[in-house]
Protein backbone atom coordinates (compact mmCIF):
# COMPACT_ATOMS: atom_id res chain seq x y z
CA UNK A 1 0.00 0.00 0.00
CA UNK A 2 2.82 2.39 0.81
CA UNK A 3 4.74 1.60 -2.39
CA UNK A 4 1.65 2.22 -4.52
CA UNK A 5 0.74 5.42 -2.62
CA UNK A 6 -2.50 3.88 -1.34
CA UNK A 7 -1.91 4.12 2.40
CA UNK A 8 -5.29 5.84 2.84
CA UNK A 9 -6.92 2.46 2.09
CA UNK A 10 -5.22 0.78 5.06
CA UNK A 11 -8.21 1.48 7.33
CA UNK A 12 -10.57 -0.30 4.91
CA UNK A 13 -8.21 -3.25 4.52
CA UNK A 14 -7.89 -3.60 8.30
CA UNK A 15 -11.66 -3.38 8.79
CA UNK A 16 -12.31 -5.99 6.10
CA UNK A 17 -9.66 -8.29 7.54
CA UNK A 18 -11.15 -7.99 11.03
CA UNK A 19 -14.62 -8.79 9.69
CA UNK A 20 -13.35 -11.86 7.80
CA UNK A 21 -11.42 -13.10 10.83
CA UNK A 22 -14.50 -12.68 13.02
CA UNK A 23 -16.66 -14.54 10.52
CA UNK A 24 -14.21 -17.44 10.45
CA UNK A 25 -14.20 -17.65 14.25
CA UNK A 26 -18.02 -17.47 14.46
CA UNK A 27 -18.00 -14.13 16.20
CA UNK A 28 -19.61 -10.81 15.42
CA UNK A 29 -18.00 -7.39 15.45
CA UNK A 30 -19.77 -4.65 17.34
CA UNK A 31 -18.59 -1.09 16.71
CA UNK A 32 -19.28 0.79 19.94
CA UNK A 33 -19.06 4.56 19.90
CA UNK A 34 -19.28 6.30 23.27
CA UNK A 35 -18.60 9.73 24.74
CA UNK A 36 -15.72 8.48 26.88
CA UNK A 37 -13.61 5.34 26.99
CA UNK A 38 -15.51 2.38 28.42
CA UNK A 39 -14.01 0.66 31.44
CA UNK A 40 -13.16 -3.03 31.26
CA UNK A 41 -16.18 -3.80 33.44
CA UNK A 42 -18.49 -1.79 31.14
CA UNK A 43 -17.06 -3.58 28.10
CA UNK A 44 -17.66 -7.02 29.64
CA UNK A 45 -21.24 -6.16 30.64
CA UNK A 46 -21.96 -4.79 27.17
CA UNK A 47 -20.47 -7.90 25.54
CA UNK A 48 -22.63 -10.16 27.71
CA UNK A 49 -25.79 -8.23 26.83
CA UNK A 50 -24.96 -8.19 23.10
CA UNK A 51 -24.32 -11.95 23.16
CA UNK A 52 -27.81 -12.42 24.59
CA UNK A 53 -29.44 -10.08 22.09
CA UNK A 54 -27.65 -11.56 19.07
CA UNK A 55 -27.78 -15.20 20.26
CA UNK A 56 -24.09 -15.66 19.58
CA UNK A 57 -21.24 -17.05 21.61
CA UNK A 58 -18.65 -14.40 20.77
CA UNK A 59 -18.74 -10.64 20.27
CA UNK A 60 -15.67 -8.57 19.45
CA UNK A 61 -15.88 -4.90 20.42
CA UNK A 62 -14.31 -2.17 18.32
CA UNK A 63 -14.31 0.90 20.52
CA UNK A 64 -14.51 4.50 19.35
CA UNK A 65 -14.94 7.79 21.21
CA UNK A 66 -17.14 10.63 19.93
CA UNK A 67 -17.91 13.51 22.33
CA UNK A 68 -20.66 14.71 19.95
CA UNK A 69 -22.92 11.95 21.33
CA UNK A 70 -23.27 14.04 24.54
CA UNK A 71 -23.95 10.88 26.57
CA UNK A 72 -24.64 7.18 26.15
CA UNK A 73 -23.38 5.08 23.26
CA UNK A 74 -24.18 3.70 19.80
CA UNK A 75 -23.67 0.06 18.81
CA UNK A 76 -23.41 -1.06 15.19
CA UNK A 77 -23.29 -4.74 14.26
CA UNK A 78 -23.34 -5.17 10.51
CA UNK A 79 -26.20 -3.05 9.20
CA UNK A 80 -28.01 -3.03 12.57
CA UNK A 81 -27.63 0.16 14.64
CA UNK A 82 -28.73 0.57 18.25
CA UNK A 83 -28.60 4.21 19.34
CA UNK A 84 -28.60 4.75 23.10
CA UNK A 85 -27.02 8.19 22.90
CA UNK A 86 -28.33 11.47 24.23
CA UNK A 87 -27.74 13.07 20.83
CA UNK A 88 -29.87 10.33 19.23
CA UNK A 89 -32.66 10.83 21.77
CA UNK A 90 -32.63 14.59 21.19
CA UNK A 91 -32.78 14.04 17.43
CA UNK A 92 -35.81 11.74 17.85
CA UNK A 93 -37.53 14.38 20.00
CA UNK A 94 -36.76 17.07 17.43
CA UNK A 95 -38.22 14.93 14.64
CA UNK A 96 -41.31 14.23 16.74
CA UNK A 97 -41.91 17.90 17.52
CA UNK A 98 -41.41 18.86 13.89
CA UNK A 99 -44.05 16.34 12.84
CA UNK A 100 -46.65 17.62 15.32
CA UNK A 101 -49.06 20.15 13.89
CA UNK A 102 -50.44 22.88 16.12
C-alpha positions as CSV (number, residue, x, y, z in Angstrom):
1,X,0.0,0.0,0.0
2,X,2.8,2.4,0.8
3,X,4.7,1.6,-2.4
4,X,1.6,2.2,-4.5
5,X,0.7,5.4,-2.6
6,X,-2.5,3.9,-1.3
7,X,-1.9,4.1,2.4
8,X,-5.3,5.8,2.8
9,X,-6.9,2.5,2.1
10,X,-5.2,0.8,5.1
11,X,-8.2,1.5,7.3
12,X,-10.6,-0.3,4.9
13,X,-8.2,-3.2,4.5
14,X,-7.9,-3.6,8.3
15,X,-11.7,-3.4,8.8
16,X,-12.3,-6.0,6.1
17,X,-9.7,-8.3,7.5
18,X,-11.1,-8.0,11.0
19,X,-14.6,-8.8,9.7
20,X,-13.4,-11.9,7.8
21,X,-11.4,-13.1,10.8
22,X,-14.5,-12.7,13.0
23,X,-16.7,-14.5,10.5
24,X,-14.2,-17.4,10.4
25,X,-14.2,-17.6,14.2
26,X,-18.0,-17.5,14.5
27,X,-18.0,-14.1,16.2
28,X,-19.6,-10.8,15.4
29,X,-18.0,-7.4,15.4
30,X,-19.8,-4.6,17.3
31,X,-18.6,-1.1,16.7
32,X,-19.3,0.8,19.9
33,X,-19.1,4.6,19.9
34,X,-19.3,6.3,23.3
35,X,-18.6,9.7,24.7
36,X,-15.7,8.5,26.9
37,X,-13.6,5.3,27.0
38,X,-15.5,2.4,28.4
39,X,-14.0,0.7,31.4
40,X,-13.2,-3.0,31.3
41,X,-16.2,-3.8,33.4
42,X,-18.5,-1.8,31.1
43,X,-17.1,-3.6,28.1
44,X,-17.7,-7.0,29.6
45,X,-21.2,-6.2,30.6
46,X,-22.0,-4.8,27.2
47,X,-20.5,-7.9,25.5
48,X,-22.6,-10.2,27.7
49,X,-25.8,-8.2,26.8
50,X,-25.0,-8.2,23.1
51,X,-24.3,-11.9,23.2
52,X,-27.8,-12.4,24.6
53,X,-29.4,-10.1,22.1
54,X,-27.7,-11.6,19.1
55,X,-27.8,-15.2,20.3
56,X,-24.1,-15.7,19.6
57,X,-21.2,-17.1,21.6
58,X,-18.6,-14.4,20.8
59,X,-18.7,-10.6,20.3
60,X,-15.7,-8.6,19.4
61,X,-15.9,-4.9,20.4
62,X,-14.3,-2.2,18.3
63,X,-14.3,0.9,20.5
64,X,-14.5,4.5,19.3
65,X,-14.9,7.8,21.2
66,X,-17.1,10.6,19.9
67,X,-17.9,13.5,22.3
68,X,-20.7,14.7,20.0
69,X,-22.9,12.0,21.3
70,X,-23.3,14.0,24.5
71,X,-23.9,10.9,26.6
72,X,-24.6,7.2,26.2
73,X,-23.4,5.1,23.3
74,X,-24.2,3.7,19.8
75,X,-23.7,0.1,18.8
76,X,-23.4,-1.1,15.2
77,X,-23.3,-4.7,14.3
78,X,-23.3,-5.2,10.5
79,X,-26.2,-3.0,9.2
80,X,-28.0,-3.0,12.6
81,X,-27.6,0.2,14.6
82,X,-28.7,0.6,18.3
83,X,-28.6,4.2,19.3
84,X,-28.6,4.7,23.1
85,X,-27.0,8.2,22.9
86,X,-28.3,11.5,24.2
87,X,-27.7,13.1,20.8
88,X,-29.9,10.3,19.2
89,X,-32.7,10.8,21.8
90,X,-32.6,14.6,21.2
91,X,-32.8,14.0,17.4
92,X,-35.8,11.7,17.9
93,X,-37.5,14.4,20.0
94,X,-36.8,17.1,17.4
95,X,-38.2,14.9,14.6
96,X,-41.3,14.2,16.7
97,X,-41.9,17.9,17.5
98,X,-41.4,18.9,13.9
99,X,-44.0,16.3,12.8
100,X,-46.7,17.6,15.3
101,X,-49.1,20.2,13.9
102,X,-50.4,22.9,16.1
